[in-house]
């Protein structure tokens, strides 16, 4: 009887120990296996953050290399500064919650002759609801300070719902989750032909979560990256627009738009050759990511003799089958992500192969230095033809 009891106790002990171990293993397995996510949601490799940005509407005067001055209005992140053309690059990570607040407190389209157009921020290429799309025709009812009104307003309430663009004295916050890595851009969606031409545009970059040295997951890593916003300006049209707002002059017909300056990040040739934001400088053997945004109204054809581009993404999406180009055609509003392997020291002209732009010297340079900083090729002169 004692032996039976002993074996029973021993068996029970082994059973309980085995049950405990099984429970521990199951718990560890559960903790190490990602939980199923609701449809449409994504699990990110890095911890998402909340990113807050504020933009103001201001004007400015751009000075071109030939001395000509061009009146512009656009966005800035400095409430005490002038408009930046292009607007500040907004950089976030995949999975981040992003809030971009537009404050219209000094609208440059207001004068004693003009009541002002109002402005918005259209986040081009992002998959957003119409609430935050930035189109004034689909803007939701809201208060002047940007609070969205979701229920009917009582007749006795002091709330005055507003619709349309963000006008003088108002603000609005555009909200979204950066679900997809890639290159995007933003611009005003009020009087689009005029406002974008006048300077209301900028780039928005979403970096892949956890891998900031890649354009997308499973694409080549890079040592440096550049974001080039391409645009063009018609200096006579800008002068006419200024005269219309402030001197009650005739309205500019933007179908007669004829650009005489082609810009890279707001700079015209030959300033592009030496400006660090409008040219590339790398060391031989490095890999560079070039993000192109065409914020203009003209098709561009980008080429750099002696350099090949690996196209890994376009319009905010990774390509399943990257391909190589030596001349890349970029239409208005399009974006391309290019990987460039720079294995030869020298200076390589990068220009627009479309004749009209080439005539106006729309070009910059890719500087590939040796490890000691030397370069075997002198910097091109202002008379260089692409």
C-alpha positions in Angstrom: 0.0 0.0 0.0 2.9 2.3 0.9 4.5 1.6 -2.5 1.3 2.4 -4.4 1.0 5.7 -2.5 4.6 6.6 -3.2 4.2 5.9 -6.9 1.0 7.9 -7.0 2.5 10.9 -5.3 5.6 10.7 -7.6 3.4 10.4 -10.7 1.2 13.3 -9.6 4.3 15.4 -8.9 5.7 14.7 -12.4 2.4 15.5 -14.0 2.1 18.9 -12.2 5.7 19.8 -13.0 5.1 18.9 -16.7 1.9 21.0 -16.7 3.8 23.9 -15.2 6.5 23.7 -17.8 4.0 23.5 -20.6 2.3 26.6 -19.3 5.6 28.5 -19.1 6.5 27.5 -22.7 3.0 28.4 -23.9 3.3 31.8 -22.2 6.7 32.5 -23.8 5.5 31.5 -27.2 2.5 33.7 -26.9 4.7 36.7 -25.8 7.2 36.2 -28.7 4.5 35.7 -31.4 3.0 39.0 -32.7 -0.7 39.2 -32.0 -3.0 39.2 -35.0 -3.8 42.8 -36.0 -7.1 44.1 -37.2 -7.5 44.2 -41.0 -5.8 47.2 -42.6 -3.4 47.8 -39.7 0.4 47.2 -39.9 3.0 46.3 -37.3 6.1 48.4 -37.5 9.7 47.4 -36.9 10.3 50.6 -34.8 8.3 52.4 -32.2 6.1 55.0 -34.0 6.1 58.6 -32.7 3.7 61.5 -32.8 5.2 64.2 -35.1 3.8 67.8 -34.9 4.6 70.4 -37.5 3.4 74.0 -38.0 3.4 76.0 -41.2 2.6 79.6 -41.9 1.8 81.5 -45.1 4.2 84.3 -46.0 5.7 86.0 -49.0 9.3 86.6 -50.1 11.4 87.8 -53.0 13.8 85.3 -54.7 16.9 86.7 -56.3 18.0 84.8 -59.4 21.7 84.4 -60.5 21.2 87.1 -63.2 20.0 89.6 -60.6 16.3 89.4 -61.5 13.9 89.4 -58.4 10.8 87.3 -58.4 7.9 87.8 -56.0 6.7 84.6 -54.4 4.4 83.5 -51.6 4.5 80.1 -49.9 4.9 78.2 -46.6 7.5 78.6 -43.8 8.0 76.9 -40.4 9.2 80.3 -39.0 6.4 82.6 -37.9 8.8 85.5 -38.0 10.5 84.6 -41.3 9.7 84.8 -45.0 8.3 82.1 -47.3 10.7 79.2 -48.1 10.6 78.0 -51.7 10.3 75.1 -51.7 8.7 74.8 -48.3 10.5 72.9 -45.5 11.0 69.2 -46.2 8.8 67.2 -43.7 10.5 63.9 -42.7 8.8 61.2 -40.7 9.1 57.5 -40.2 6.7 54.8 -41.3 4.0 54.3 -38.6 4.3 57.8 -37.2 1.2 59.8 -36.3 1.6 63.1 -38.1 -0.1 66.5 -37.4 0.6 69.4 -39.7 -1.1 72.7 -38.6 -1.6 75.4 -41.1 -1.9 78.9 -39.5 -3.1 81.7 -41.8 -2.4 84.9 -39.8 -0.7 87.1 -42.4 -2.2 86.1 -45.7 -0.1 87.6 -48.6 -3.0 87.4 -51.0 -4.9 90.1 -49.0 -4.6 93.8 -49.8 -6.9 96.8 -50.1 -7.7 95.5 -53.6 -8.0 91.8 -52.7 -9.9 89.9 -50.1 -7.6 87.0 -50.0 -7.9 83.5 -51.4 -7.3 81.4 -48.3 -5.0 78.4 -48.4 -4.8 74.6 -47.7 -2.2 71.8 -47.5 -2.9 69.0 -49.9 -0.8 66.0 -49.0 -0.3 64.6 -52.5 0.1 60.9 -52.8 -1.1 60.0 -49.3 -4.2 57.9 -48.8 -6.3 60.2 -46.7 -9.9 60.8 -46.0 -11.6 63.8 -47.6 -11.5 65.4 -44.1 -7.7 65.9 -44.3 -7.2 65.9 -48.1 -6.7 69.6 -48.3 -9.2 70.2 -51.1 -11.4 73.2 -50.1 -14.4 71.6 -51.8 -14.4 68.7 -49.4 -13.2 70.5 -46.3 -15.4 69.5 -43.3 -17.4 72.0 -41.2 -15.2 73.4 -38.5 -14.6 76.3 -36.2 -12.1 79.1 -37.0 -9.5 77.4 -34.7 -9.8 74.2 -36.6 -12.1 72.0 -34.5 -14.1 69.7 -36.7 -17.8 70.0 -36.2 -19.4 66.5 -36.2 -22.9 67.3 -34.8 -25.5 69.9 -35.9 -24.9 73.3 -34.3 -27.7 74.7 -32.2 -29.3 77.9 -33.4 -28.6 79.4 -30.0 -24.9 78.5 -30.2 -22.2 81.1 -30.7 -20.3 78.7 -33.0 -20.1 79.9 -36.6 -19.2 76.8 -38.8 -16.7 77.6 -41.6 -16.1 75.7 -44.8 -13.6 75.9 -47.6 -10.0 77.0 -47.4 -8.2 78.3 -44.3 -8.7 82.1 -44.5 -7.1 84.9 -42.6 -7.4 84.4 -38.8 -8.0 80.6 -39.1 -6.0 77.5 -38.6 -6.5 73.8 -39.4 -4.5 70.6 -38.5 -4.1 67.9 -41.1 -3.8 64.5 -39.4 -2.7 61.1 -40.8 -0.7 58.0 -40.0 2.3 57.5 -42.3 1.4 54.0 -43.5 3.8 53.7 -46.4 7.4 54.7 -46.9 8.2 56.8 -49.9 8.5 60.2 -51.4 5.5 62.5 -51.4 4.8 66.3 -51.6 2.4 68.9 -50.4 1.0 72.0 -51.9 -1.9 74.5 -51.7 -5.1 73.3 -53.3 -6.6 76.8 -53.7 -6.3 78.5 -57.1 -3.8 75.7 -57.7 -2.3 77.0 -61.0 -1.5 80.3 -59.3 -0.6 79.2 -55.8 1.7 76.3 -56.7 3.4 78.5 -59.3 3.9 81.2 -56.8 5.7 78.9 -54.4 3.3 76.9 -52.2 4.9 73.5 -52.4 7.3 71.2 -50.6 8.5 67.6 -50.2 7.3 65.1 -47.6 9.5 62.0 -47.0 8.4 58.8 -45.1 11.4 56.7 -44.1 10.9 52.9 -43.6 10.5 52.0 -40.0 13.8 50.9 -38.4 15.9 51.3 -41.6 16.5 55.0 -42.3 19.4 54.1 -44.7 17.1 52.4 -47.2 14.4 54.0 -49.4 12.2 51.0 -48.8 12.6 47.6 -47.0 14.8 45.2 -49.1 16.2 48.0 -51.3 20.0 48.8 -51.5 21.4 50.8 -48.5 22.8 54.2 -49.1 25.4 56.5 -47.5 23.7 59.8 -48.3 20.4 61.0 -49.6 19.1 64.1 -51.4 15.6 65.4 -52.0 15.4 67.5 -55.2 12.2 69.5 -55.8 12.0 70.5 -59.4 10.0 73.5 -60.4 10.0 76.5 -62.8 8.9 80.1 -62.7 7.6 82.7 -65.1 9.1 85.9 -63.7 6.7 88.1 -65.8 3.7 86.2 -64.5 4.9 86.6 -60.9 5.2 90.3 -61.4 1.7 90.5 -62.9 0.3 88.5 -60.0 1.9 90.9 -57.5 0.5 93.9 -59.4 -2.9 92.3 -59.4 -3.0 91.8 -55.6 -1.4 95.1 -54.5 -2.0 97.5 -57.4 -5.3 96.3 -58.8 -3.6 95.3 -62.0 -5.0 92.8 -64.6 -5.4 89.1 -63.6 -2.7 86.8 -64.9 -4.0 84.2 -67.3 -2.0 81.1 -66.2 -2.7 79.3 -69.5 -0.2 81.7 -71.0 2.4 80.6 -68.5 6.0 80.7 -70.0 8.7 79.8 -67.5 12.1 81.5 -67.9 13.7 79.9 -64.8 14.0 76.2 -64.0 14.7 75.5 -60.4 16.2 72.7 -58.2 15.3 73.3 -54.6 14.5 76.9 -55.4 17.9 77.6 -57.0 18.6 78.4 -60.7 21.7 77.6 -62.7 24.6 78.4 -62.2 23.9 78.8 -58.4 22.9 75.1 -58.5 26.5 74.1 -59.2 27.8 75.2 -55.8 24.7 75.1 -53.6 24.9 72.1 -51.2 21.1 71.7 -51.3 20.9 71.7 -55.1 23.9 69.5 -56.0 25.4 66.2 -55.0 28.7 65.7 -53.2 29.9 62.2 -52.4 33.0 60.1 -52.0 34.0 57.5 -54.6 32.5 54.2 -53.7 29.5 55.7 -51.9 25.8 55.0 -52.7 23.4 57.9 -52.9 19.6 58.0 -52.8 18.1 60.7 -55.0 14.5 61.6 -54.4 12.9 63.7 -57.2 9.7 65.6 -56.9 8.3 67.4 -59.9 6.4 70.3 -58.4 6.2 72.2 -61.7 3.9 72.1 -64.6 6.4 70.9 -67.2 7.7 67.4 -68.0 11.3 67.0 -67.0 13.8 64.5 -68.5 16.7 64.1 -66.1 20.0 62.7 -67.3 23.6 62.6 -66.1 26.0 61.3 -68.7 28.2 58.6 -67.2 25.8 57.9 -64.4 23.0 55.3 -64.3 20.0 55.4 -62.0 18.4 52.3 -60.4 14.7 53.2 -60.0 13.5 51.6 -56.8 10.2 53.5 -56.1 7.8 55.9 -57.6 4.9 57.9 -56.3 5.4 56.7 -52.8 5.5 53.0 -53.5 8.3 50.5 -53.8 8.7 48.9 -57.2 8.5 45.1 -57.3 11.0 45.1 -60.2 13.5 47.9 -60.0 15.0 49.0 -63.3 18.0 51.0 -64.6 17.8 54.2 -66.6 20.2 56.8 -67.8 17.5 59.3 -68.7 14.4 59.5 -66.5 11.2 61.3 -67.6 9.3 62.9 -64.7 5.8 64.3 -65.3 4.2 67.0 -63.2 3.4 65.8 -59.6 5.4 62.6 -60.1 8.0 61.4 -57.7 10.9 59.0 -58.2 13.4 57.3 -55.9 16.8 56.5 -57.5 19.8 54.7 -56.2 23.1 55.8 -57.7 26.4 53.9 -57.2 29.3 56.3 -57.6 32.4 54.3 -58.3 34.3 56.9 -60.4 35.8 60.2 -59.1 34.9 63.2 -61.2 32.1 65.8 -61.8 29.0 64.7 -63.7 26.6 67.2 -65.1 22.9 66.4 -64.3 20.5 68.2 -66.6 17.1 68.3 -68.2 17.2 66.8 -71.7 14.1 68.6 -72.8 15.2 71.4 -75.1 13.3 74.3 -73.5 14.7 73.6 -70.1 18.2 72.9 -71.4 18.2 76.2 -73.2 17.6 77.8 -69.8 20.5 75.8 -68.3 18.4 73.7 -65.9 21.3 71.7 -64.6 23.4 70.9 -61.6 26.4 68.7 -60.8 27.2 65.4 -59.1 30.6 65.8 -57.4 32.4 62.5 -56.7 35.6 63.1 -54.7 38.4 60.8 -53.8 38.8 59.7 -50.3 41.2 62.6 -49.6 38.6 65.1 -50.9 40.4 65.8 -54.2 38.5 65.8 -57.5 40.3 65.2 -60.9 37.8 67.4 -62.8 37.4 71.2 -62.3 34.0 72.6 -61.4 32.0 73.5 -64.6 31.8 77.2 -65.5 28.6 79.2 -66.1 29.1 78.7 -69.8 28.9 74.9 -69.6 26.3 73.3 -71.9 24.7 70.0 -70.9 
